[in-house]
Amino acid sequence: MIYGKNVILRTIYPHEIEHVYELIAHINSKGPYWHLNIPSAQEFINEYNRTGFWSIDEGRMLILSTQEEYMGEILYFKGLDYQSGYEVGYELFDPRFEGKGYMSEALLLFCAYLFSIRPINRIQVNVMEENIGSARVAEKCGFTYEGTMRKATFNRGKYHNLRLYSLLREECPTLHELLRKP
């Protein structure tokens, strides 16, 4: 587990896989910017049984409060073969956690952790142009806006522009700097 000041990041335990699936698959709490494609429950469980949701090409962690309440998830995945590093995505499970800095702390901790365990030089985030909150999260974490990919994603019946942000290894604080001190 990774303990920040206000959040805890950890992988998913076997006994909670069904509950986590329900949180991830709950369309009503998604908000307008999360993609609505949801794997079947069996597909989700099979993937967990195969990889534990943690491999060299992709992985996910839960974002918990310091009281271990489920707040959201954060994930990484390998993009195109010729690109260095990973793409990161994140979501909160409940709107009551929005605007309190939890996601910014989780994203920076997650990136610092990935840089500490993987020989990568870059992490990127793609944000729908209208998603001002997510863009603020990336910017607050030191990500640099690199440009807009026009009509690059399809969501809720229409195409949207994606804003590309990146964080380089040398721009990220070390994991040690971000960990909660006892």
Short mmCIF file of the C-alpha atoms (twelve columns), coordinates in Angstrom:
data_MODEL
# 
_entry.id   MODEL 
# 
loop_
_atom_site.group_PDB 
_atom_site.id 
_atom_site.type_symbol 
_atom_site.label_atom_id 
_atom_site.label_alt_id 
_atom_site.label_comp_id 
_atom_site.label_asym_id 
_atom_site.label_seq_id 
_atom_site.Cartn_x 
_atom_site.Cartn_y 
_atom_site.Cartn_z 
_atom_site.pdbx_PDB_model_num 
ATOM 1   C CA . MET A 1   0.000   0.000   0.000   1 
ATOM 2   C CA . ILE A 2   1.104   3.547   -0.707  1 
ATOM 3   C CA . TYR A 3   0.156   6.003   2.026   1 
ATOM 4   C CA . GLY A 4   -0.128  9.646   1.050   1 
ATOM 5   C CA . LYS A 5   -1.262  12.471  3.283   1 
ATOM 6   C CA . ASN A 6   -4.977  12.066  2.473   1 
ATOM 7   C CA . VAL A 7   -5.216  8.982   0.260   1 
ATOM 8   C CA . ILE A 8   -4.058  5.393   0.169   1 
ATOM 9   C CA . LEU A 9   -3.309  3.560   -3.080  1 
ATOM 10  C CA . ARG A 10  -3.341  -0.215  -3.259  1 
ATOM 11  C CA . THR A 11  -4.097  -3.111  -5.540  1 
ATOM 12  C CA . ILE A 12  -7.388  -4.958  -5.301  1 
ATOM 13  C CA . TYR A 13  -7.797  -7.866  -2.873  1 
ATOM 14  C CA . PRO A 14  -9.523  -11.047 -4.107  1 
ATOM 15  C CA . HIS A 15  -12.403 -10.794 -1.622  1 
ATOM 16  C CA . GLU A 16  -13.424 -7.347  -2.897  1 
ATOM 17  C CA . ILE A 17  -13.395 -7.972  -6.663  1 
ATOM 18  C CA . GLU A 18  -17.190 -8.108  -6.978  1 
ATOM 19  C CA . HIS A 19  -17.683 -4.913  -4.980  1 
ATOM 20  C CA . VAL A 20  -15.041 -3.088  -7.031  1 
ATOM 21  C CA . TYR A 21  -16.754 -4.259  -10.216 1 
ATOM 22  C CA . GLU A 22  -20.026 -2.756  -8.959  1 
ATOM 23  C CA . LEU A 23  -18.294 0.567   -8.242  1 
ATOM 24  C CA . ILE A 24  -16.630 0.668   -11.659 1 
ATOM 25  C CA . ALA A 25  -19.777 -0.442  -13.509 1 
ATOM 26  C CA . HIS A 26  -22.150 2.005   -11.788 1 
ATOM 27  C CA . ILE A 27  -23.086 4.172   -14.798 1 
ATOM 28  C CA . ASN A 28  -25.097 6.710   -12.787 1 
ATOM 29  C CA . SER A 29  -22.039 7.848   -10.850 1 
ATOM 30  C CA . LYS A 30  -19.696 8.101   -13.835 1 
ATOM 31  C CA . GLY A 31  -20.213 11.724  -14.764 1 
ATOM 32  C CA . PRO A 32  -20.109 12.950  -18.351 1 
ATOM 33  C CA . TYR A 33  -16.454 12.214  -19.168 1 
ATOM 34  C CA . TRP A 34  -15.799 8.590   -18.305 1 
ATOM 35  C CA . HIS A 35  -16.189 6.112   -21.120 1 
ATOM 36  C CA . LEU A 36  -19.267 4.014   -20.598 1 
ATOM 37  C CA . ASN A 37  -17.881 0.764   -22.018 1 
ATOM 38  C CA . ILE A 38  -18.045 -1.715  -19.175 1 
ATOM 39  C CA . PRO A 39  -16.627 -5.239  -19.304 1 
ATOM 40  C CA . SER A 40  -18.885 -8.079  -18.302 1 
ATOM 41  C CA . ALA A 41  -18.567 -9.169  -14.680 1 
ATOM 42  C CA . GLN A 42  -17.093 -12.480 -15.814 1 
ATOM 43  C CA . GLU A 43  -14.550 -10.774 -18.080 1 
ATOM 44  C CA . PHE A 44  -13.558 -8.474  -15.196 1 
ATOM 45  C CA . ILE A 45  -13.131 -11.414 -12.788 1 
ATOM 46  C CA . ASN A 46  -11.219 -13.456 -15.388 1 
ATOM 47  C CA . GLU A 47  -8.792  -10.569 -15.945 1 
ATOM 48  C CA . TYR A 48  -8.266  -10.261 -12.194 1 
ATOM 49  C CA . ASN A 49  -7.653  -14.014 -11.900 1 
ATOM 50  C CA . ARG A 50  -5.171  -13.858 -14.777 1 
ATOM 51  C CA . THR A 51  -3.144  -10.783 -13.739 1 
ATOM 52  C CA . GLY A 52  -4.437  -9.438  -10.427 1 
ATOM 53  C CA . PHE A 53  -4.900  -6.198  -12.402 1 
ATOM 54  C CA . TRP A 54  -1.136  -5.647  -12.290 1 
ATOM 55  C CA . SER A 55  1.248   -6.466  -15.127 1 
ATOM 56  C CA . ILE A 56  4.014   -4.861  -17.145 1 
ATOM 57  C CA . ASP A 57  1.526   -3.517  -19.716 1 
ATOM 58  C CA . GLU A 58  -1.369  -2.420  -17.506 1 
ATOM 59  C CA . GLY A 59  -2.544  -2.202  -13.949 1 
ATOM 60  C CA . ARG A 60  -5.003  -0.570  -11.591 1 
ATOM 61  C CA . MET A 61  -5.083  0.524   -7.998  1 
ATOM 62  C CA . LEU A 62  -7.859  1.636   -5.728  1 
ATOM 63  C CA . ILE A 63  -7.842  5.103   -4.235  1 
ATOM 64  C CA . LEU A 64  -8.928  4.908   -0.608  1 
ATOM 65  C CA . SER A 65  -9.449  7.523   2.058   1 
ATOM 66  C CA . THR A 66  -7.264  7.329   5.158   1 
ATOM 67  C CA . GLN A 67  -10.282 5.588   6.746   1 
ATOM 68  C CA . GLU A 68  -10.090 3.084   3.841   1 
ATOM 69  C CA . GLU A 69  -13.315 4.229   2.175   1 
ATOM 70  C CA . TYR A 70  -13.418 3.479   -1.562  1 
ATOM 71  C CA . MET A 71  -12.918 6.811   -3.341  1 
ATOM 72  C CA . GLY A 72  -11.891 5.867   -6.868  1 
ATOM 73  C CA . GLU A 73  -9.450  4.041   -9.080  1 
ATOM 74  C CA . ILE A 74  -6.335  4.894   -11.028 1 
ATOM 75  C CA . LEU A 75  -4.874  2.813   -13.820 1 
ATOM 76  C CA . TYR A 76  -2.024  2.693   -16.293 1 
ATOM 77  C CA . PHE A 77  -1.682  1.027   -19.650 1 
ATOM 78  C CA . LYS A 78  0.816   0.795   -22.457 1 
ATOM 79  C CA . GLY A 79  -0.130  2.928   -25.429 1 
ATOM 80  C CA . LEU A 80  1.225   2.495   -28.905 1 
ATOM 81  C CA . ASP A 81  4.298   0.295   -29.277 1 
ATOM 82  C CA . TYR A 82  6.484   3.149   -30.463 1 
ATOM 83  C CA . GLN A 83  5.589   5.392   -27.504 1 
ATOM 84  C CA . SER A 84  7.678   5.465   -24.375 1 
ATOM 85  C CA . GLY A 85  6.005   5.130   -20.991 1 
ATOM 86  C CA . TYR A 86  2.385   4.699   -20.016 1 
ATOM 87  C CA . GLU A 87  -0.953  6.415   -20.251 1 
ATOM 88  C CA . VAL A 88  -2.790  6.925   -16.974 1 
ATOM 89  C CA . GLY A 89  -6.538  7.184   -16.365 1 
ATOM 90  C CA . TYR A 90  -8.431  7.902   -13.186 1 
ATOM 91  C CA . GLU A 91  -11.952 8.231   -11.825 1 
ATOM 92  C CA . LEU A 92  -13.742 8.948   -8.580  1 
ATOM 93  C CA . PHE A 93  -16.558 6.620   -7.582  1 
ATOM 94  C CA . ASP A 94  -18.669 9.346   -5.961  1 
ATOM 95  C CA . PRO A 95  -19.064 13.083  -6.703  1 
ATOM 96  C CA . ARG A 96  -18.737 13.934  -2.995  1 
ATOM 97  C CA . PHE A 97  -14.956 13.372  -3.344  1 
ATOM 98  C CA . GLU A 98  -14.595 15.942  -6.152  1 
ATOM 99  C CA . GLY A 99  -12.773 19.230  -5.681  1 
ATOM 100 C CA . LYS A 100 -10.945 18.233  -2.495  1 
ATOM 101 C CA . GLY A 101 -7.515  17.451  -3.953  1 
ATOM 102 C CA . TYR A 102 -7.776  13.680  -3.523  1 
ATOM 103 C CA . MET A 103 -7.284  12.870  -7.197  1 
ATOM 104 C CA . SER A 104 -4.334  15.244  -7.552  1 
ATOM 105 C CA . GLU A 105 -2.603  13.576  -4.619  1 
ATOM 106 C CA . ALA A 106 -3.426  10.094  -5.946  1 
ATOM 107 C CA . LEU A 107 -2.175  10.895  -9.459  1 
ATOM 108 C CA . LEU A 108 1.137   12.307  -8.279  1 
ATOM 109 C CA . LEU A 109 1.700   9.375   -5.882  1 
ATOM 110 C CA . PHE A 110 0.836   6.906   -8.642  1 
ATOM 111 C CA . CYS A 111 3.179   8.544   -11.146 1 
ATOM 112 C CA . ALA A 112 6.021   8.700   -8.608  1 
ATOM 113 C CA . TYR A 113 5.441   5.020   -7.847  1 
ATOM 114 C CA . LEU A 114 5.481   4.050   -11.547 1 
ATOM 115 C CA . PHE A 115 8.677   6.035   -12.118 1 
ATOM 116 C CA . SER A 116 10.251  4.265   -9.120  1 
ATOM 117 C CA . ILE A 117 9.490   0.727   -10.335 1 
ATOM 118 C CA . ARG A 118 9.540   0.957   -14.144 1 
ATOM 119 C CA . PRO A 119 12.285  2.124   -16.528 1 
ATOM 120 C CA . ILE A 120 10.019  4.687   -18.177 1 
ATOM 121 C CA . ASN A 121 10.644  8.329   -18.924 1 
ATOM 122 C CA . ARG A 122 7.112   9.555   -19.563 1 
ATOM 123 C CA . ILE A 123 3.525   9.280   -18.355 1 
ATOM 124 C CA . GLN A 124 0.677   10.827  -20.284 1 
ATOM 125 C CA . VAL A 125 -2.951  11.673  -19.623 1 
ATOM 126 C CA . ASN A 126 -5.603  12.270  -22.271 1 
ATOM 127 C CA . VAL A 127 -8.431  14.531  -21.125 1 
ATOM 128 C CA . MET A 128 -11.649 15.327  -22.973 1 
ATOM 129 C CA . GLU A 129 -11.462 19.009  -23.820 1 
ATOM 130 C CA . GLU A 130 -14.614 19.825  -21.837 1 
ATOM 131 C CA . ASN A 131 -13.343 18.074  -18.694 1 
ATOM 132 C CA . ILE A 132 -11.913 21.121  -16.925 1 
ATOM 133 C CA . GLY A 133 -11.624 19.305  -13.563 1 
ATOM 134 C CA . SER A 134 -9.451  16.530  -14.976 1 
ATOM 135 C CA . ALA A 135 -7.260  19.048  -16.823 1 
ATOM 136 C CA . ARG A 136 -6.759  20.905  -13.524 1 
ATOM 137 C CA . VAL A 137 -5.738  17.660  -11.827 1 
ATOM 138 C CA . ALA A 138 -3.074  17.006  -14.490 1 
ATOM 139 C CA . GLU A 139 -1.812  20.590  -14.400 1 
ATOM 140 C CA . LYS A 140 -1.698  20.642  -10.583 1 
ATOM 141 C CA . CYS A 141 0.494   17.522  -10.738 1 
ATOM 142 C CA . GLY A 142 2.963   19.207  -13.076 1 
ATOM 143 C CA . PHE A 143 1.818   17.658  -16.345 1 
ATOM 144 C CA . THR A 144 2.556   19.764  -19.427 1 
ATOM 145 C CA . TYR A 145 -0.106  20.376  -22.083 1 
ATOM 146 C CA . GLU A 146 1.285   19.135  -25.412 1 
ATOM 147 C CA . GLY A 147 -1.603  19.655  -27.797 1 
ATOM 148 C CA . THR A 148 -5.100  18.691  -28.829 1 
ATOM 149 C CA . MET A 149 -6.042  15.576  -30.752 1 
ATOM 150 C CA . ARG A 150 -9.096  16.579  -32.732 1 
ATOM 151 C CA . LYS A 151 -12.199 14.378  -32.509 1 
ATOM 152 C CA . ALA A 152 -10.034 11.584  -31.100 1 
ATOM 153 C CA . THR A 153 -12.548 9.841   -28.849 1 
ATOM 154 C CA . PHE A 154 -16.189 8.819   -29.089 1 
ATOM 155 C CA . ASN A 155 -18.291 9.191   -25.953 1 
ATOM 156 C CA . ARG A 156 -22.018 9.568   -25.287 1 
ATOM 157 C CA . GLY A 157 -22.966 9.632   -28.936 1 
ATOM 158 C CA . LYS A 158 -20.418 12.123  -30.314 1 
ATOM 159 C CA . TYR A 159 -16.743 12.714  -30.994 1 
ATOM 160 C CA . HIS A 160 -14.657 14.809  -28.615 1 
ATOM 161 C CA . ASN A 161 -11.265 16.464  -28.779 1 
ATOM 162 C CA . LEU A 162 -8.640  15.104  -26.397 1 
ATOM 163 C CA . ARG A 163 -6.055  17.287  -24.688 1 
ATOM 164 C CA . LEU A 164 -2.730  15.503  -24.273 1 
ATOM 165 C CA . TYR A 165 -0.682  16.112  -21.111 1 
ATOM 166 C CA . SER A 166 2.633   14.527  -20.131 1 
ATOM 167 C CA . LEU A 167 4.899   14.278  -17.117 1 
ATOM 168 C CA . LEU A 168 8.549   13.359  -17.533 1 
ATOM 169 C CA . ARG A 169 10.537  11.441  -14.943 1 
ATOM 170 C CA . GLU A 170 12.666  14.475  -14.028 1 
ATOM 171 C CA . GLU A 171 9.535   16.596  -13.504 1 
ATOM 172 C CA . CYS A 172 8.006   14.271  -10.926 1 
ATOM 173 C CA . PRO A 173 8.818   14.375  -7.215  1 
ATOM 174 C CA . THR A 174 10.262  11.146  -5.868  1 
ATOM 175 C CA . LEU A 175 7.981   8.680   -4.151  1 
ATOM 176 C CA . HIS A 176 9.900   9.206   -0.910  1 
ATOM 177 C CA . GLU A 177 9.088   12.926  -1.001  1 
ATOM 178 C CA . LEU A 178 5.356   12.235  -1.328  1 
ATOM 179 C CA . LEU A 179 4.850   9.442   1.190   1 
ATOM 180 C CA . ARG A 180 3.067   10.173  4.447   1 
ATOM 181 C CA . LYS A 181 5.578   10.470  7.253   1 
ATOM 182 C CA . PRO A 182 4.830   8.495   10.448  1 
# 
